[in-house]
Amino acid sequence: MSTLWKSRYAQRTLGIKSSAIRELLKVTQRPEIISFGGGLPAPDVFPVQRFEEACHKVLSEHGAQALQYGTTEGYQPLREMIAHNLARYGILSTADNVLITSGSQQALDLIGKLLINRGDRILVEAPTYLGALQAFSVYGAQYVPVPVDEDGLQTEQLDASLRAGPKFMYVLPNFQNPAGVTLSEGRRHQLILLADKYGIPIIEDDPYGQLRYEGDHIAPLVVLDRVNVRRDNGFTLGNVIYLSTFSKTLAPGIRLAWIVAPEDVISKLVQLKQAADLHTSTFNQYVAYEVARDGFLDQHVKLIRQVYRERRDTMLQALHDYFPHEVTWTHPKGGLFLWVTMPEGTDAQALLRAALAENVAFVTGDCFYPNNDQEGGRHMRLNFSHSQPEQIREGIRRLSVAVKMQLRTNHVIH
């Protein structure tokens, strides 16, 4: 039967692969494994009681509306709340600039549908978010990768890449997934000016922006574009589309994210979303609004920052204590991940097999690079948000055993 149907699939399905992270999660369900693989928030900070109260209130006071079809744009009070909260970061918008999506992954898919013709080049960071590569590749995207370092995208390398005429740039400026690095303020200004010079729009993906554990907030690209280039007090002329989500601040299971863009862009995205799912879950939007309102979200984010900072610090200390000096890693100032770099010639897939034998898991770096870039083979992404501090320390100890074994095999350490 599978052979019969295989010949019927559309051509765009030929290059689609399963997410390496989703496949790894199947393995890491075993209770003996400590997993640093998924980008999972900590379940112990989910505001379960607040959700329970919100569900009861929504059903008792707005049940008929919350269980009914809704508008494609999303629940108006929720969109107004998002616009109001964004204003604190200098992002000037109204509810008309906000489209609610079924998670950030749908936002990326809609962006792909809207902007990508088969063969279009997309400029991405190397490494970049795996989910974006999956979403854009369905529409036949080609990639122009630009490397990152500890200050984010290396903007001094952008000129040549932008001359290749990419359709847009996809950038995660804050605590990037997977590398954990943050685009410096100086480079943000450079990026905005180069985008304006070449007429290349930017998709700014910011799922982790509120999860900063040290340092000062840096203005989003969408703000710098308005202030430095447009010199405009509104949102109508922006060259940046901004994405964010409740997955990292409330809970990923509610599947709520948003796109902020000029009204004409939102109108076209609304048409595409109508063809996909009509609208995001009405009930989930009502509940999220009730959970987040009255300042609760601000207080809850403070708790998340406290918990995650401790876990990040635990992982950094454990890496310092257990890993050989030939291995380096990033020091993220926020977010959920850090990025480990092994000596050249390391086989991350072989290392993963050795790590699983020690009952610890991570995501190999190769899946975060487009174009089968061999650089990914010596990297691994580690998530610190999901595990308790004692699990983190034990997991890094186990992982160090596998790392040292692999380096000895490669004659890097003796």
ROFI-656937 format. One line per 4 residues: number of its first residue (from 1); their letters; for each residue x, y, z of C-alpha. Coordinates in nm, 4 decimals, m for minus. Layout:
NUM> A> X Y Z  ...
END
This chain:
1> MSTL> 0.0000 0.0000 0.0000  0.2818 0.2438 0.0812  0.4383 0.1809 m0.2609  0.1036 0.2471 m0.4277
5> WKSR> 0.0648 0.5857 m0.2596  0.4289 0.6912 m0.2864  0.3962 0.7601 m0.6590  0.1005 0.9896 m0.5910
9> YAQR> 0.2684 1.2331 m0.3542  0.3234 1.5922 m0.4722  0.6773 1.6778 m0.5787  0.7179 1.9200 m0.2867
13> TLGI> 0.7036 1.6228 m0.0463  1.0126 1.4548 m0.1921  1.2660 1.6451 0.0172  1.0697 1.6431 0.3423
17> KSSA> 1.2351 1.4694 0.6368  1.1151 1.3957 0.9870  1.2359 1.6291 1.2589  1.5476 1.4855 1.4208
21> IREL> 1.4226 1.6249 1.7512  1.0811 1.4567 1.7238  1.2486 1.1262 1.6370  1.4852 1.1632 1.9320
25> LKVT> 1.1928 1.2280 2.1671  1.0667 0.8768 2.0941  1.3919 0.7376 2.2341  1.4073 0.9696 2.5306
29> QRPE> 1.0701 0.8583 2.6656  1.2602 0.5837 2.8463  1.2705 0.6832 3.2163  1.6388 0.6013 3.2617
33> IISF> 1.7459 0.8596 3.0021  1.8259 1.2177 3.0979  1.7418 1.4212 2.7911  1.8860 1.7567 2.6911
37> GGGL> 1.7298 1.7070 2.3485  1.3916 1.8769 2.3213  1.3346 2.2491 2.3585  1.0861 2.1739 2.6331
41> PAPD> 0.9825 2.4277 2.8970  0.9838 2.3047 3.2552  0.6461 2.1445 3.3353  0.6877 2.2346 3.7019
45> VFPV> 0.6476 2.6066 3.6166  0.3286 2.5640 3.4134  0.0582 2.7747 3.5864  m0.1818 2.4806 3.6145
49> QRFE> m0.4053 2.6297 3.8837  m0.4364 2.9592 3.6952  m0.5375 2.7628 3.3826  m0.7920 2.5653 3.5830
53> EACH> m0.9487 2.8850 3.7156  m0.9442 3.0440 3.3702  m1.1118 2.7429 3.2083  m1.3907 2.7536 3.4658
57> KVLS> m1.4409 3.1284 3.4194  m1.4419 3.1066 3.0395  m1.6934 2.8216 3.0342  m1.9187 2.9774 3.2947
61> EHGA> m1.9150 3.3327 3.1556  m1.8318 3.2951 2.7840  m1.8973 2.9294 2.7096  m2.1160 2.9806 2.4035
65> QALQ> m1.8635 3.2147 2.2400  m1.5509 3.0246 2.3424  m1.6797 2.6966 2.1974  m1.7945 2.8575 1.8720
69> YGTT> m1.6109 2.9351 1.5488  m1.4120 3.2578 1.5680  m1.2532 3.5158 1.3410  m0.9397 3.4164 1.1520
73> EGYQ> m0.7435 3.7120 1.2916  m0.7972 3.5900 1.6482  m0.9773 3.6892 1.9677  m0.9840 4.0692 1.9752
77> PLRE> m0.9044 4.1202 2.3484  m0.6078 3.8833 2.3198  m0.4734 4.0677 2.0160  m0.5169 4.3993 2.1975
81> MIAH> m0.3304 4.2622 2.4996  m0.0425 4.1468 2.2799  m0.0203 4.4850 2.1062  m0.0261 4.6621 2.4452
85> NLAR> 0.2505 4.4396 2.5854  0.4666 4.4833 2.2753  0.4527 4.8607 2.3162  0.6654 4.8263 2.6298
89> YGIL> 0.9484 4.7069 2.4036  0.8962 4.9888 2.1561  0.6953 4.7833 1.9056  0.4134 5.0171 1.8058
93> STAD> 0.1162 4.8233 1.6740  m0.2579 4.7778 1.7115  m0.4722 4.4662 1.7169  m0.5060 4.5074 1.3386
97> NVLI> m0.1337 4.4335 1.3074  m0.1627 4.1073 1.5046  m0.2596 3.7643 1.3679  m0.2975 3.4765 1.6147
101> TSGS> m0.1555 3.1470 1.4845  m0.1621 2.7860 1.5994  0.1879 2.7955 1.7418  0.5002 2.9495 1.5920
105> QQAL> 0.5299 2.6623 1.3496  0.2116 2.7698 1.1739  0.3425 3.1257 1.1651  0.6545 3.0031 0.9843
109> DLIG> 0.4454 2.7946 0.7463  0.2243 3.0930 0.6628  0.5317 3.3100 0.6025  0.6604 3.0428 0.3647
113> KLLI> 0.3289 3.0304 0.1788  0.3180 3.4075 0.1537  0.6727 3.4811 0.0391  0.8496 3.1788 m0.1097
117> NRGD> 0.8412 3.0697 m0.4712  1.0254 2.7480 m0.5572  1.3952 2.8234 m0.5901  1.3866 3.1475 m0.3901
121> RILV> 1.6926 3.2037 m0.1746  1.6413 3.2647 0.1968  1.9225 3.4087 0.4069  1.9519 3.2242 0.7387
125> EAPT> 2.1915 3.2046 1.0278  2.4199 2.9043 1.0366  2.3133 2.7289 1.2510  1.9423 2.8184 1.2570
129> YLGA> 1.6113 2.6890 1.3903  1.5310 2.3452 1.2485  1.1552 2.4144 1.2392  1.2066 2.7120 1.0070
133> LQAF> 1.4130 2.5019 0.7661  1.1370 2.2404 0.7663  0.8648 2.4986 0.7025  1.0466 2.6872 0.4267
137> SVYG> 1.1820 2.3780 0.2497  0.8281 2.2578 0.1746  0.7914 2.5595 m0.0547  1.1159 2.4888 m0.2402
141> AQYV> 1.3421 2.7378 m0.0633  1.7164 2.7470 m0.1240  1.9393 2.8790 0.1527  2.2133 3.1376 0.1864
145> PVPV> 2.3709 3.0570 0.5257  2.5752 3.3154 0.7162  2.7690 3.1984 1.0242  2.7105 3.3167 1.3801
149> DEDG> 2.9580 3.3753 1.6608  2.9175 3.4808 2.0237  2.7637 3.8131 1.9069  2.5136 3.6489 1.6719
153> LQTE> 2.4902 3.6773 1.2939  2.8234 3.7892 1.1466  2.6941 4.0988 0.9726  3.0350 4.1811 0.8238
157> QLDA> 2.9810 3.8805 0.5938  2.6354 3.9911 0.4810  2.7209 4.2129 0.1845  2.8199 3.9303 m0.0498
161> SLRA> 2.5290 3.7158 0.0643  2.2763 3.9940 0.0138  2.4053 4.0532 m0.3386  2.2817 3.7000 m0.4121
165> GPKF> 1.9319 3.8452 m0.3877  1.7635 3.6510 m0.1053  1.3847 3.6856 m0.0830  1.4085 3.7590 0.2890
169> MYVL> 1.6286 3.7104 0.5943  1.5207 3.4838 0.8793  1.6859 3.5843 1.2071  1.6506 3.4911 1.5760
173> PNFQ> 1.8182 3.7864 1.7507  1.7648 3.6808 2.1152  1.9207 3.3673 2.2694  1.9140 3.1984 1.9332
177> NPAG> 1.7941 2.8423 1.8823  2.0178 2.6416 1.8689  2.3314 2.8397 1.9553  2.1986 3.0461 2.2467
181> VTLS> 2.3802 3.3578 2.1210  2.2331 3.7091 2.1063  2.2744 3.9530 1.8193  2.4664 4.2513 1.9573
185> EGRR> 2.3192 4.6005 1.9397  2.5837 4.7197 1.6956  2.5175 4.4313 1.4605  2.1429 4.4913 1.4831
189> HQLI> 2.1958 4.8420 1.3506  2.4193 4.7068 1.0725  2.1623 4.4438 0.9797  1.8793 4.6959 0.9555
193> LLAD> 2.0848 4.9321 0.7396  2.1935 4.6502 0.5068  1.8368 4.5235 0.4786  1.7279 4.8736 0.3763
197> KYGI> 2.0199 4.9149 0.1337  1.9387 4.5938 m0.0524  1.5608 4.6070 m0.0070  1.5546 4.2687 0.1698
201> PIIE> 1.2836 4.2163 0.4351  1.3552 4.0511 0.7702  1.1548 3.7877 0.9544  1.2378 3.8442 1.3219
205> DDPY> 1.1573 3.5334 1.5258  1.1571 3.6135 1.8978  1.0186 3.3248 2.1065  1.2676 3.3736 2.3917
209> GQLR> 1.2951 3.7534 2.4183  1.1343 3.7747 2.7642  1.3595 3.5024 2.9048  1.6694 3.7132 2.9727
213> YEGD> 1.8757 3.6140 3.2782  2.1545 3.8709 3.2596  2.2471 4.1891 3.0734  2.0267 4.4665 2.9389
217> HIAP> 1.7367 4.4385 2.6983  1.8323 4.5168 2.3364  1.5775 4.6797 2.1070  1.4092 4.4419 1.8590
221> LVVL> 1.4931 4.4682 1.4905  1.1391 4.5835 1.4149  1.1927 4.8832 1.6450  1.5341 4.9718 1.5032
225> DRVN> 1.3908 4.9577 1.1525  1.1177 5.2047 1.2459  1.3429 5.4412 1.4410  1.6630 5.4328 1.2313
229> VRRD> 1.5318 5.3831 0.8785  1.1621 5.4710 0.8582  1.1771 5.7499 1.1183  0.8089 5.6755 1.1627
233> NGFT> 0.5896 5.6653 1.4729  0.3592 5.4007 1.3251  0.3886 5.0477 1.1940  0.2737 5.0919 0.8346
237> LGNV> 0.6089 5.1120 0.6567  0.8081 4.8433 0.8369  1.0538 4.6134 0.6618  1.0371 4.3605 0.9474
241> IYLS> 0.7752 4.0948 1.0278  0.7877 4.0006 1.3963  0.6953 3.6593 1.5419  0.6528 3.5490 1.9029
245> TFSK> 0.4662 3.2952 2.1139  0.3111 3.1956 2.4454  0.4809 2.8543 2.4262  0.7778 2.9591 2.6386
249> TLAP> 0.5953 3.1888 2.8832  0.2618 3.0118 2.9450  0.2609 2.6613 2.7952  0.3380 2.5057 2.4552
253> GIRL> 0.0309 2.2805 2.4700  m0.2090 2.5695 2.4060  m0.0433 2.6260 2.0646  m0.0732 3.0046 2.0584
257> AWIV> 0.1648 3.2396 1.8808  0.1356 3.5559 1.6751  0.2611 3.7455 1.3740  0.2962 4.1252 1.3895
261> APED> 0.3103 4.2936 1.0480  0.1702 4.5833 0.8435  m0.2052 4.5559 0.7885  m0.1821 4.4639 0.4199
265> VISK> 0.0531 4.1770 0.5057  m0.1811 4.0605 0.7819  m0.4750 4.0660 0.5375  m0.2950 3.8343 0.2966
269> LVQL> m0.1832 3.6045 0.5798  m0.5447 3.5885 0.7010  m0.6507 3.4559 0.3599  m0.3797 3.1882 0.3733
273> KQAA> m0.4738 3.0910 0.7274  m0.8402 3.0594 0.6310  m0.7350 2.7950 0.3797  m0.5322 2.6130 0.6445
277> DLHT> m0.7494 2.5951 0.9573  m1.0105 2.8758 0.9471  m0.8844 3.0062 1.2817  m0.6829 2.9129 1.5885
281> STFN> m0.8724 2.7448 1.8728  m1.1254 2.9952 2.0101  m1.1355 2.8275 2.3504  m0.7563 2.8328 2.3877
285> QYVA> m0.7479 3.2030 2.3037  m1.0157 3.2891 2.5590  m0.8349 3.0861 2.8252  m0.4928 3.2330 2.7467
289> YEVA> m0.6366 3.5825 2.7734  m0.7855 3.5052 3.1155  m0.4592 3.3473 3.2337  m0.2342 3.6297 3.1145
293> RDGF> m0.4457 3.9313 3.2119  m0.4220 4.1548 3.5196  m0.0432 4.1406 3.5255  m0.0210 3.7665 3.5875
297> LDQH> 0.2000 3.6989 3.2852  0.4590 3.9537 3.3984  0.4843 3.7930 3.7411  0.4948 3.4431 3.5985
301> VKLI> 0.7795 3.5311 3.3602  0.9831 3.6463 3.6615  0.9421 3.2984 3.8136  1.0480 3.1321 3.4874
305> RQVY> 1.3578 3.3492 3.4661  1.4569 3.2557 3.8198  1.4139 2.8816 3.7603  1.5839 2.8750 3.4215
309> RERR> 1.8759 3.0901 3.5289  1.9542 2.8415 3.8055  1.9407 2.5554 3.5578  2.1571 2.7368 3.3047
313> DTML> 2.4157 2.8110 3.5733  2.4070 2.4477 3.6871  2.4751 2.3258 3.3332  2.7557 2.5753 3.2764
317> QALH> 2.9232 2.4741 3.6030  2.8848 2.1035 3.5268  3.0393 2.1506 3.1814  3.3311 2.3317 3.3439
321> DYFP> 3.3726 2.0536 3.6011  3.3386 1.7480 3.3763  3.4214 1.8310 3.0133  3.7750 1.8201 2.8691
325> HEVT> 3.9352 2.1536 2.7792  3.9328 2.0658 2.4081  3.5544 2.1263 2.4076  3.3980 2.4746 2.4168
329> WTHP> 3.0432 2.6042 2.4653  2.8397 2.9232 2.4527  2.7281 3.1212 2.7580  2.3676 3.2157 2.6768
333> KGGL> 2.2281 3.5232 2.8498  1.8763 3.3836 2.8250  1.6598 3.1342 2.6419  1.6658 2.7563 2.6677
337> FLWV> 1.9834 2.6329 2.4979  2.3573 2.6341 2.4848  2.5774 2.5136 2.1988  2.8741 2.2834 2.2422
341> TMPE> 3.1612 2.2751 1.9923  3.3826 1.9668 1.9680  3.7238 1.9479 1.7983  3.7264 1.9165 1.4200
345> GTDA> 3.6721 1.5651 1.2934  3.4233 1.4744 1.5677  3.1296 1.2653 1.4515  2.8255 1.3955 1.6395
349> QALL> 2.6115 1.0975 1.5344  2.8668 0.8538 1.6783  2.8810 1.0679 1.9913  2.5020 1.0544 2.0223
353> RAAL> 2.5081 0.6754 2.0048  2.7738 0.6682 2.2768  2.5716 0.9152 2.4859  2.2538 0.7061 2.4575
357> AENV> 2.4548 0.4090 2.5832  2.5290 0.6254 2.8907  2.1552 0.7079 2.9195  2.1826 1.0727 2.8206
361> AFVT> 2.0598 1.2457 2.5032  2.1192 1.5655 2.3061  2.0474 1.6959 1.9555  2.3316 1.6777 1.7049
365> GDCF> 2.4230 2.0043 1.5378  2.3984 1.8863 1.1780  2.0181 1.9217 1.1585  2.0436 2.2975 1.2242
369> YPNN> 2.2505 2.3653 0.9123  2.1008 2.3923 0.5631  2.2663 2.2506 0.2517  2.4160 1.9487 0.4364
373> DQEG> 2.6889 2.1668 0.5850  2.9547 1.9417 0.7402  3.0262 2.2005 1.0111  2.7271 2.0742 1.2079
377> GRHM> 2.8909 1.7388 1.2667  3.0989 1.8653 1.5561  2.8281 2.0471 1.7487  2.5527 1.9549 1.9907
381> RLNF> 2.2605 2.1529 2.1278  2.1870 2.1144 2.4977  1.8579 2.2203 2.6572  1.8754 2.3267 3.0230
385> SHSQ> 1.5172 2.4366 3.0913  1.3432 2.1003 3.1231  1.5539 1.9072 3.3763  1.5971 1.9609 3.7485
389> PEQI> 1.9423 2.0887 3.8564  2.0476 1.7518 4.0010  1.9475 1.5804 3.6758  2.1424 1.8372 3.4766
393> REGI> 2.4591 1.7738 3.6726  2.4280 1.3958 3.6475  2.3390 1.4193 3.2778  2.6461 1.6292 3.1991
397> RRLS> 2.8623 1.3827 3.3936  2.7231 1.0964 3.1826  2.7689 1.2970 2.8646  3.1308 1.3722 2.9550
401> VAVK> 3.2011 0.9994 2.9616  3.0765 0.9679 2.6036  3.2637 1.2822 2.4954  3.5952 1.1656 2.6372
405> MQLR> 3.5464 0.8241 2.4777  3.4812 0.9850 2.1402  3.7806 1.2165 2.1660  4.0073 0.9265 2.2576
409> TNHV> 3.8770 0.7371 1.9548  3.9712 1.0392 1.7437  4.3106 1.0654 1.9250  4.2247 1.4178 2.0389
413> IH> 4.2884 1.3411 2.4074  4.5033 1.0680 2.5591
END
